[in-house]
Amino acid sequence: MNKPTAGIAIAVAALFSSAPAVAQSARPTIVLVHGAFADSSSWNGVIEILEKDGYAVVAAADPLRGVRSDADYISGIVSGIDGPIVLVGHSYGGSVISAAANGHANVRALVYVSAFAPEAGETAGGLSGKFPGGTLGPALAPPVALPGGGADLYVRQDRFHAQFAADVPAAQARLMAAEQRPIAQAALSEASGEPAWRTIPSWFIYGDADRNIPPRALAFMAERARPRQIVVVKGASHVVMVSNPAPVAALIERAATSR
């Protein structure tokens, strides 16, 4: 991890750990990690339910720069939280939590929400193309070149609703399209390391109408991980946590109370 990124992660983690609601709660703290083309606001409906039910929640801002560097950033946040933690990842965020949880004995559970759960050496791009049904490629805007090299990827705003959030009201999908955060193109081809789902109990939830990650790919990854539970939401898009926050929050709470 480079020093500036480490310093930011440690500072953010220290802020969270000093908050009484996070540090002193008897229940696990829920750490939510968004994926590509989204931001922390994608968890709003889930957060509302979890907080009403008495859980402390941290919706981390995933940098979306690369699996290892993003995992290091989230690991820094986890290091600053006292007590048990449930790590939740959406989409590319699943790759991030699979790496970030390693070395943290207080991470009690992993919850994958329409998310990648890669094996060592696998990439998000490779897993997406493993089965038919994904239509993300044609929906992407031309890559945006970065000053230091590489490029950022966005979903075209006129394709965002149908591609990313088909079961979300059109007005809300327009806001999401305008607010989307890009992912570094290289992050989708970066190989994952040893996955934490091998040693930490996991739970999976996804929609059967996902157009970003083919449902067959999601089923393949979920079944391979041998989770405690798999929930498939009929008709749900890639952003199942936005369109169906109740079942997502319920599964997170199930993971938080499991033994």
DRENTISE-618368 format. One record per residue (C-alpha): residue number from 0; y, x, z. Coordinates in Angstrom, 2 decimals. Layout:
BEGIN
+------+---------+---------+---------+
: nuba :      c2 :      c1 :      c3 :
+------+---------+---------+---------+
:  NUM :       Y :       X :       Z :
...
+------+---------+---------+---------+
This chain:
BEGIN
+------+---------+---------+---------+
: nuba :      c2 :      c1 :      c3 :
+------+---------+---------+---------+
:    0 :    0.00 :    0.00 :    0.00 :
:    1 :    3.44 :    1.38 :   -0.82 :
:    2 :    5.81 :    1.87 :    2.10 :
:    3 :    8.47 :   -0.73 :    1.16 :
:    4 :    5.85 :   -3.47 :    0.73 :
:    5 :    4.16 :   -2.48 :    3.98 :
:    6 :    7.46 :   -2.58 :    5.83 :
:    7 :    8.29 :   -6.05 :    4.57 :
:    8 :    4.82 :   -7.36 :    5.43 :
:    9 :    4.97 :   -5.91 :    8.94 :
:   10 :    8.46 :   -7.31 :    9.52 :
:   11 :    7.43 :  -10.79 :    8.37 :
:   12 :    4.25 :  -10.64 :   10.45 :
:   13 :    6.25 :   -9.63 :   13.52 :
:   14 :    8.52 :  -12.61 :   13.02 :
:   15 :    5.57 :  -14.98 :   12.89 :
:   16 :    3.82 :  -13.39 :   15.87 :
:   17 :    6.92 :  -13.79 :   18.02 :
:   18 :    7.03 :  -17.54 :   17.42 :
:   19 :    5.48 :  -19.43 :   20.38 :
:   20 :    3.96 :  -22.11 :   18.14 :
:   21 :    1.97 :  -19.47 :   16.26 :
:   22 :    1.16 :  -16.97 :   18.99 :
:   23 :    0.27 :  -19.33 :   21.83 :
:   24 :   -1.59 :  -22.18 :   20.11 :
:   25 :   -5.17 :  -22.74 :   21.30 :
:   26 :   -6.09 :  -23.87 :   17.80 :
:   27 :   -6.41 :  -21.52 :   14.85 :
:   28 :   -3.24 :  -20.75 :   12.93 :
:   29 :   -3.55 :  -21.92 :    9.32 :
:   30 :   -2.29 :  -19.36 :    6.78 :
:   31 :   -1.79 :  -20.88 :    3.34 :
:   32 :   -1.63 :  -18.65 :    0.24 :
:   33 :   -0.42 :  -20.18 :   -3.03 :
:   34 :   -1.52 :  -19.07 :   -6.46 :
:   35 :    0.08 :  -18.35 :   -9.82 :
:   36 :    2.76 :  -20.63 :  -11.29 :
:   37 :    3.32 :  -22.20 :   -7.86 :
:   38 :    5.12 :  -21.42 :   -4.62 :
:   39 :    4.75 :  -22.25 :   -0.93 :
:   40 :    6.22 :  -25.73 :   -1.44 :
:   41 :    2.97 :  -26.70 :   -3.17 :
:   42 :    1.48 :  -26.96 :    0.34 :
:   43 :    4.13 :  -29.39 :    1.66 :
:   44 :    1.87 :  -32.43 :    1.86 :
:   45 :   -0.92 :  -30.45 :    3.53 :
:   46 :    1.49 :  -28.82 :    6.00 :
:   47 :    2.86 :  -32.20 :    7.04 :
:   48 :   -0.64 :  -33.38 :    7.97 :
:   49 :   -1.70 :  -30.16 :    9.70 :
:   50 :    1.46 :  -29.96 :   11.80 :
:   51 :    1.16 :  -33.63 :   12.77 :
:   52 :   -2.36 :  -32.84 :   13.97 :
:   53 :   -1.11 :  -29.96 :   16.13 :
:   54 :   -1.78 :  -26.90 :   13.96 :
:   55 :    0.60 :  -23.98 :   13.56 :
:   56 :    1.02 :  -23.20 :    9.87 :
:   57 :    2.31 :  -20.20 :    7.93 :
:   58 :    2.80 :  -20.78 :    4.19 :
:   59 :    2.94 :  -17.21 :    2.92 :
:   60 :    4.90 :  -16.24 :   -0.18 :
:   61 :    2.25 :  -14.55 :   -2.32 :
:   62 :    3.97 :  -11.80 :   -4.37 :
:   63 :    1.69 :  -12.43 :   -7.41 :
:   64 :    1.86 :   -8.76 :   -8.42 :
:   65 :   -1.77 :   -7.66 :   -8.14 :
:   66 :   -4.91 :   -8.52 :   -6.18 :
:   67 :   -4.91 :   -5.42 :   -3.98 :
:   68 :   -1.18 :   -5.26 :   -3.31 :
:   69 :   -0.97 :   -9.01 :   -2.67 :
:   70 :   -3.97 :   -8.81 :   -0.33 :
:   71 :   -2.30 :   -5.95 :    1.55 :
:   72 :    0.82 :   -8.07 :    1.95 :
:   73 :   -1.11 :  -11.08 :    3.29 :
:   74 :   -3.18 :   -8.75 :    5.50 :
:   75 :    0.08 :   -7.57 :    7.09 :
:   76 :    1.01 :  -11.15 :    7.93 :
:   77 :   -2.46 :  -11.80 :    9.38 :
:   78 :   -2.17 :   -8.66 :   11.53 :
:   79 :    0.92 :  -10.07 :   13.22 :
:   80 :   -0.64 :  -13.38 :   14.28 :
:   81 :   -2.42 :  -13.63 :   17.64 :
:   82 :   -5.58 :  -15.69 :   18.00 :
:   83 :   -7.96 :  -17.19 :   15.44 :
:   84 :   -6.86 :  -17.79 :   11.85 :
:   85 :   -8.05 :  -19.93 :    8.96 :
:   86 :   -7.08 :  -18.37 :    5.61 :
:   87 :   -6.58 :  -20.84 :    2.77 :
:   88 :   -6.10 :  -19.82 :   -0.86 :
:   89 :   -5.22 :  -21.83 :   -3.96 :
:   90 :   -6.17 :  -20.64 :   -7.44 :
:   91 :   -5.41 :  -16.89 :   -7.75 :
:   92 :   -4.72 :  -17.02 :   -4.00 :
:   93 :   -8.48 :  -17.28 :   -3.53 :
:   94 :   -8.86 :  -13.77 :   -4.91 :
:   95 :   -6.15 :  -12.64 :   -2.51 :
:   96 :   -7.67 :  -14.13 :    0.66 :
:   97 :  -11.11 :  -12.81 :   -0.35 :
:   98 :   -9.68 :   -9.30 :    0.04 :
:   99 :   -7.03 :   -9.90 :    2.73 :
:  100 :   -9.52 :  -11.21 :    5.31 :
:  101 :  -11.54 :   -8.00 :    5.36 :
:  102 :  -11.10 :   -6.04 :    8.57 :
:  103 :   -9.64 :   -8.97 :   10.54 :
:  104 :  -12.06 :  -10.16 :   13.20 :
:  105 :   -9.80 :  -13.10 :   14.06 :
:  106 :  -10.14 :  -14.73 :   10.61 :
:  107 :  -12.54 :  -17.51 :   11.51 :
:  108 :  -12.85 :  -19.27 :    8.16 :
:  109 :  -11.89 :  -19.14 :    4.49 :
:  110 :  -10.94 :  -22.28 :    2.55 :
:  111 :  -10.81 :  -22.16 :   -1.25 :
:  112 :   -8.67 :  -24.83 :   -2.90 :
:  113 :   -9.26 :  -24.94 :   -6.67 :
:  114 :   -9.55 :  -21.22 :   -6.16 :
:  115 :  -11.19 :  -18.08 :   -7.41 :
:  116 :  -13.88 :  -16.60 :   -5.18 :
:  117 :  -14.68 :  -13.39 :   -7.06 :
:  118 :  -17.55 :  -11.03 :   -6.53 :
:  119 :  -16.76 :   -7.32 :   -6.40 :
:  120 :  -15.64 :   -6.12 :   -9.84 :
:  121 :  -14.84 :   -9.57 :  -11.21 :
:  122 :  -11.40 :  -10.64 :  -12.46 :
:  123 :   -9.58 :  -13.97 :  -12.50 :
:  124 :   -9.33 :  -13.83 :  -16.28 :
:  125 :  -13.01 :  -13.08 :  -16.67 :
:  126 :  -14.08 :  -15.89 :  -14.37 :
:  127 :  -11.81 :  -18.39 :  -16.13 :
:  128 :  -13.44 :  -17.55 :  -19.44 :
:  129 :  -16.99 :  -17.59 :  -18.11 :
:  130 :  -17.37 :  -21.31 :  -18.84 :
:  131 :  -15.72 :  -23.65 :  -21.37 :
:  132 :  -13.04 :  -26.15 :  -20.44 :
:  133 :  -10.00 :  -24.06 :  -19.53 :
:  134 :   -6.87 :  -24.58 :  -21.64 :
:  135 :   -4.38 :  -22.35 :  -19.85 :
:  136 :   -4.02 :  -19.71 :  -22.59 :
:  137 :   -2.31 :  -21.91 :  -25.21 :
:  138 :   -0.06 :  -23.42 :  -22.51 :
:  139 :    1.47 :  -20.07 :  -21.52 :
:  140 :    4.96 :  -19.08 :  -22.60 :
:  141 :    5.43 :  -15.71 :  -24.35 :
:  142 :    5.09 :  -12.91 :  -21.75 :
:  143 :    8.33 :  -11.74 :  -20.17 :
:  144 :    8.59 :   -7.94 :  -20.29 :
:  145 :    9.32 :   -6.20 :  -16.97 :
:  146 :   11.71 :   -3.22 :  -16.74 :
:  147 :    9.06 :   -0.95 :  -15.24 :
:  148 :    6.37 :   -1.94 :  -17.70 :
:  149 :    3.94 :   -4.82 :  -17.86 :
:  150 :    4.86 :   -8.48 :  -18.19 :
:  151 :    5.16 :  -11.73 :  -16.26 :
:  152 :    3.44 :  -14.97 :  -17.26 :
:  153 :    4.76 :  -18.52 :  -16.97 :
:  154 :    3.38 :  -21.89 :  -18.03 :
:  155 :    5.58 :  -23.50 :  -20.68 :
:  156 :    7.63 :  -26.18 :  -18.98 :
:  157 :    6.83 :  -28.75 :  -21.67 :
:  158 :    3.10 :  -28.17 :  -21.10 :
:  159 :    3.16 :  -27.82 :  -17.31 :
:  160 :    2.50 :  -31.47 :  -16.42 :
:  161 :   -0.54 :  -31.91 :  -18.64 :
:  162 :   -1.93 :  -28.43 :  -18.01 :
:  163 :   -1.29 :  -27.78 :  -14.36 :
:  164 :   -0.57 :  -31.05 :  -12.57 :
:  165 :   -1.76 :  -33.99 :  -14.68 :
:  166 :   -2.33 :  -36.26 :  -11.66 :
:  167 :    1.11 :  -35.59 :  -10.14 :
:  168 :    4.04 :  -37.94 :  -10.95 :
:  169 :    6.00 :  -36.69 :  -13.96 :
:  170 :    9.26 :  -36.27 :  -12.04 :
:  171 :    7.56 :  -34.11 :   -9.41 :
:  172 :    5.75 :  -32.08 :  -12.08 :
:  173 :    9.09 :  -31.35 :  -13.78 :
:  174 :   10.42 :  -29.89 :  -10.53 :
:  175 :    7.26 :  -27.82 :  -10.10 :
:  176 :    7.59 :  -26.53 :  -13.66 :
:  177 :   11.18 :  -25.44 :  -13.10 :
:  178 :   10.36 :  -23.80 :   -9.75 :
:  179 :    7.14 :  -22.03 :  -10.78 :
:  180 :    6.74 :  -18.38 :   -9.83 :
:  181 :    5.32 :  -16.04 :  -12.46 :
:  182 :    2.28 :  -13.86 :  -12.06 :
:  183 :    2.07 :  -10.30 :  -13.34 :
:  184 :   -0.16 :  -10.32 :  -16.39 :
:  185 :   -2.09 :   -7.33 :  -15.04 :
:  186 :   -3.05 :   -9.24 :  -11.88 :
:  187 :   -5.36 :  -11.50 :  -13.87 :
:  188 :   -7.35 :   -8.53 :  -15.15 :
:  189 :   -7.47 :   -6.55 :  -11.89 :
:  190 :  -10.99 :   -6.17 :  -10.52 :
:  191 :  -11.65 :   -7.56 :   -7.07 :
:  192 :  -13.15 :   -5.60 :   -4.20 :
:  193 :  -15.83 :   -6.56 :   -1.69 :
:  194 :  -15.39 :  -10.27 :   -0.95 :
:  195 :  -14.88 :  -11.51 :    2.59 :
:  196 :  -16.77 :  -14.73 :    1.82 :
:  197 :  -19.97 :  -12.72 :    2.18 :
:  198 :  -19.40 :  -12.38 :    5.94 :
:  199 :  -16.92 :  -15.15 :    6.86 :
:  200 :  -17.84 :  -18.88 :    6.67 :
:  201 :  -16.21 :  -20.63 :    3.73 :
:  202 :  -15.33 :  -24.11 :    2.51 :
:  203 :  -14.46 :  -25.20 :   -1.05 :
:  204 :  -12.52 :  -28.10 :   -2.55 :
:  205 :  -11.49 :  -28.65 :   -6.16 :
:  206 :  -10.87 :  -31.39 :   -8.73 :
:  207 :  -13.22 :  -32.25 :  -11.56 :
:  208 :  -10.28 :  -32.52 :  -14.00 :
:  209 :   -8.96 :  -28.99 :  -13.50 :
:  210 :   -7.65 :  -27.51 :  -16.77 :
:  211 :   -6.68 :  -24.07 :  -15.45 :
:  212 :  -10.03 :  -23.02 :  -13.98 :
:  213 :  -12.93 :  -24.89 :  -15.62 :
:  214 :  -14.75 :  -27.09 :  -13.08 :
:  215 :  -18.02 :  -25.40 :  -14.04 :
:  216 :  -16.52 :  -22.05 :  -13.09 :
:  217 :  -15.31 :  -23.47 :   -9.77 :
:  218 :  -18.76 :  -24.92 :   -9.09 :
:  219 :  -20.40 :  -21.59 :   -9.98 :
:  220 :  -18.20 :  -19.64 :   -7.56 :
:  221 :  -18.53 :  -22.22 :   -4.80 :
:  222 :  -22.31 :  -22.42 :   -4.99 :
:  223 :  -22.64 :  -18.64 :   -5.14 :
:  224 :  -20.67 :  -18.24 :   -1.92 :
:  225 :  -23.04 :  -20.59 :   -0.05 :
:  226 :  -20.22 :  -22.34 :    1.80 :
:  227 :  -20.49 :  -24.75 :    4.70 :
:  228 :  -19.20 :  -27.56 :    2.46 :
:  229 :  -18.10 :  -28.24 :   -1.12 :
:  230 :  -15.80 :  -31.20 :   -1.83 :
:  231 :  -15.13 :  -32.32 :   -5.41 :
:  232 :  -12.19 :  -34.69 :   -5.82 :
:  233 :  -12.72 :  -37.02 :   -8.76 :
:  234 :   -9.91 :  -36.92 :  -11.31 :
:  235 :   -7.93 :  -34.24 :   -9.48 :
:  236 :   -6.00 :  -31.58 :  -11.38 :
:  237 :   -5.59 :  -27.90 :  -10.58 :
:  238 :   -3.06 :  -28.74 :   -7.84 :
:  239 :   -5.41 :  -30.90 :   -5.79 :
:  240 :   -3.45 :  -30.01 :   -2.64 :
:  241 :   -0.33 :  -31.62 :   -4.15 :
:  242 :   -1.97 :  -34.77 :   -5.52 :
:  243 :   -4.57 :  -35.17 :   -2.76 :
:  244 :   -3.25 :  -33.49 :    0.42 :
:  245 :   -5.34 :  -35.63 :    2.79 :
:  246 :   -8.82 :  -34.40 :    1.78 :
:  247 :   -7.54 :  -30.83 :    1.53 :
:  248 :   -6.04 :  -30.97 :    5.03 :
:  249 :   -9.21 :  -32.64 :    6.36 :
:  250 :  -11.39 :  -29.83 :    4.99 :
:  251 :   -9.06 :  -27.18 :    6.48 :
:  252 :   -9.28 :  -28.91 :    9.87 :
:  253 :  -13.05 :  -29.06 :    9.55 :
:  254 :  -13.09 :  -25.33 :    8.97 :
:  255 :  -10.72 :  -24.79 :   11.90 :
:  256 :  -12.96 :  -26.70 :   14.32 :
:  257 :  -16.30 :  -25.33 :   13.13 :
:  258 :  -18.43 :  -23.07 :   15.27 :
+------+---------+---------+---------+
